Amino acid sequence: MSHSITTIGVCGGGGTMGAGIAIVAARAGFKTISYDRSPDSLASARKQTSQFFDKSVERGKMKPELRDEALARLTITSDIAELGACDLVIEAVFEELGVKHALLKQLDEVCPDHTIYASNTSTLSITEIASGSKRPHNVVGMHFCLPAQLMKLVEMSAGILTSPETFKTAWALTEQLGQIPVETRDDPGFILNALLVPFNNDAIRAVEAGVAEAGDIDKAIKVGLGYKMGPLELIDLIGLDTQIRLCEAFYGVTLDPRASAPPLLRRMVAAGLTGRKSGRGFFNYGSNAMFGA
Ligand SMILES: NC(=O)c1ccc[n+]([C@@H]2O[C@H](COP(=O)([O-])OP(=O)(O)OC[C@H]3O[C@@H](n4cnc5c(N)ncnc54)[C@H](O)[C@@H]3O)[C@@H](O)[C@H]2O)c1
């Protein structure tokens, strides 16, 4: 039987994606419980979330009373038992199968039978993730884009054992969140990363080969193809360290040489140039703020 979704949980709520997804859920009117095992990450997410809503008010995109209501709907906790109240939990913990399996095992203990588990994985298989739960029929892929609080796309995929009911409910919920769902097969990288990871690496290799300066490569892509952001600017936003992790996960399942991390990317990360969050990547930034961009 289908349950209506009133309370949404986010796991990894202190992380880059989790913090943004919690904003999306609370902003759309859902009671939202954001859980992370790291209290420090949660404290920083709480601060950045308030700053994001304040900026939305300053820019006239949100009324002050709606900001206050959204913040009041958001609970931030490092106690996983609080997720027992959730009808749907979106996990955005580290991109490691073992970590996701361990989390699902814990969720099976605290969540009721009807709770849907949505994974925000970028590269892992939904079917494999689902095998970590006693309820694989409740597991579905819901891949948000960075920054989740600004980007509308959610790639949705069903694993082999995902029930049609779970997929349908998660799809409807995605629309209620004000997002735009697109269906994709449970395939490495889904649509976006399958195309983007090799493309971004090609841009890094073009810098490495001296084809052009980083700024000119991005300018050519933006002016010539009408993209809002160049690939190197985008990698700075994603984080160069995250790009390496994406490459490693993606290369691991596809063995596509274009998906392997370029040596320049590894050298830059070794030097601490991880992109906007460190103030420098392919470009220099006056501020390292990632939220409210
Ligand atoms: N960064 C991106 O551009 C991006 C985009 C789309 C999807 N994703 C996916 O989202 C997920 C998270 O990525 P991220 O970049 O936000 O990572 P992140 O490292 O910024 O955050 C992960 C968070 O999960 C927490 N965590 C780890 N294990 C946990 C556990 N067992 N229980 C509770 N909390 C736990 C960590 O403390 C951390 O705060 C990954 O699956 C990734 O593939 C990332």
Ligand as a Chemical Component Dictionary entry (heavy atoms), coordinates in Angstrom:
data_LIG
# 
_chem_comp.id                   LIG 
_chem_comp.type                 NON-POLYMER 
_chem_comp.pdbx_formal_charge   0 
_chem_comp.three_letter_code    LIG 
# 
loop_
_chem_comp_atom.comp_id 
_chem_comp_atom.atom_id 
_chem_comp_atom.alt_atom_id 
_chem_comp_atom.type_symbol 
_chem_comp_atom.charge 
_chem_comp_atom.model_Cartn_x 
_chem_comp_atom.model_Cartn_y 
_chem_comp_atom.model_Cartn_z 
_chem_comp_atom.pdbx_ordinal 
LIG N1  N1  N 0  29.716 16.341 -4.901 1  
LIG C1  C1  C 0  29.006 16.204 -6.013 2  
LIG O1  O1  O 0  29.190 16.935 -7.009 3  
LIG C2  C2  C 0  27.910 15.167 -6.101 4  
LIG C3  C3  C 0  26.872 15.346 -7.036 5  
LIG C4  C4  C 0  25.821 14.419 -7.083 6  
LIG C5  C5  C 0  25.852 13.297 -6.264 7  
LIG N2  N2  N 1  26.889 13.127 -5.381 8  
LIG C6  C6  C 0  26.837 11.940 -4.519 9  
LIG O2  O2  O 0  26.363 12.347 -3.229 10 
LIG C7  C7  C 0  26.958 11.544 -2.212 11 
LIG C8  C8  C 0  27.673 12.444 -1.223 12 
LIG O3  O3  O 0  28.654 13.192 -1.898 13 
LIG P1  P1  P 0  29.199 14.591 -1.293 14 
LIG O4  O4  O 0  30.092 15.178 -2.323 15 
LIG O5  O5  O -1 28.075 15.368 -0.724 16 
LIG O6  O6  O 0  30.101 14.008 -0.073 17 
LIG P2  P2  P 0  30.664 14.770 1.208  18 
LIG O7  O7  O 0  31.958 14.100 1.533  19 
LIG O8  O8  O 0  30.637 16.259 1.018  20 
LIG O9  O9  O 0  29.571 14.427 2.349  21 
LIG C9  C9  C 0  29.318 13.135 2.830  22 
LIG C10 C10 C 0  28.758 13.266 4.232  23 
LIG O10 O10 O 0  28.334 11.980 4.658  24 
LIG C11 C11 C 0  28.658 11.831 6.018  25 
LIG N3  N3  N 0  28.710 10.394 6.278  26 
LIG C12 C12 C 0  29.578 9.496  5.779  27 
LIG N4  N4  N 0  29.255 8.263  6.198  28 
LIG C13 C13 C 0  28.145 8.392  6.969  29 
LIG C14 C14 C 0  27.309 7.477  7.673  30 
LIG N5  N5  N 0  27.570 6.159  7.678  31 
LIG N6  N6  N 0  26.258 7.968  8.354  32 
LIG C15 C15 C 0  25.992 9.290  8.351  33 
LIG N7  N7  N 0  26.736 10.206 7.708  34 
LIG C16 C16 C 0  27.793 9.761  7.026  35 
LIG C17 C17 C 0  29.967 12.547 6.187  36 
LIG O11 O11 O 0  30.192 12.921 7.553  37 
LIG C18 C18 C 0  29.778 13.766 5.262  38 
LIG O12 O12 O 0  29.252 14.877 5.975  39 
LIG C19 C19 C 0  27.858 10.543 -2.920 40 
LIG O13 O13 O 0  27.135 9.358  -3.148 41 
LIG C20 C20 C 0  28.159 11.253 -4.253 42 
LIG O14 O14 O 0  28.469 10.355 -5.284 43 
LIG C21 C21 C 0  27.907 14.041 -5.270 44 
# 
loop_
_chem_comp_bond.comp_id 
_chem_comp_bond.atom_id_1 
_chem_comp_bond.atom_id_2 
_chem_comp_bond.value_order 
_chem_comp_bond.pdbx_ordinal 
LIG N1  C1  SING 1  
LIG C1  O1  DOUB 2  
LIG C1  C2  SING 3  
LIG C2  C3  SING 4  
LIG C2  C21 DOUB 5  
LIG C3  C4  DOUB 6  
LIG C4  C5  SING 7  
LIG C5  N2  DOUB 8  
LIG N2  C6  SING 9  
LIG N2  C21 SING 10 
LIG C6  O2  SING 11 
LIG C6  C20 SING 12 
LIG O2  C7  SING 13 
LIG C7  C8  SING 14 
LIG C7  C19 SING 15 
LIG C8  O3  SING 16 
LIG O3  P1  SING 17 
LIG P1  O4  DOUB 18 
LIG P1  O5  SING 19 
LIG P1  O6  SING 20 
LIG O6  P2  SING 21 
LIG P2  O7  DOUB 22 
LIG P2  O8  SING 23 
LIG P2  O9  SING 24 
LIG O9  C9  SING 25 
LIG C9  C10 SING 26 
LIG C10 O10 SING 27 
LIG C10 C18 SING 28 
LIG O10 C11 SING 29 
LIG C11 N3  SING 30 
LIG C11 C17 SING 31 
LIG N3  C12 SING 32 
LIG N3  C16 SING 33 
LIG C12 N4  DOUB 34 
LIG N4  C13 SING 35 
LIG C13 C14 SING 36 
LIG C13 C16 DOUB 37 
LIG C14 N5  SING 38 
LIG C14 N6  DOUB 39 
LIG N6  C15 SING 40 
LIG C15 N7  DOUB 41 
LIG N7  C16 SING 42 
LIG C17 O11 SING 43 
LIG C17 C18 SING 44 
LIG C18 O12 SING 45 
LIG C19 O13 SING 46 
LIG C19 C20 SING 47 
LIG C20 O14 SING 48 
# 
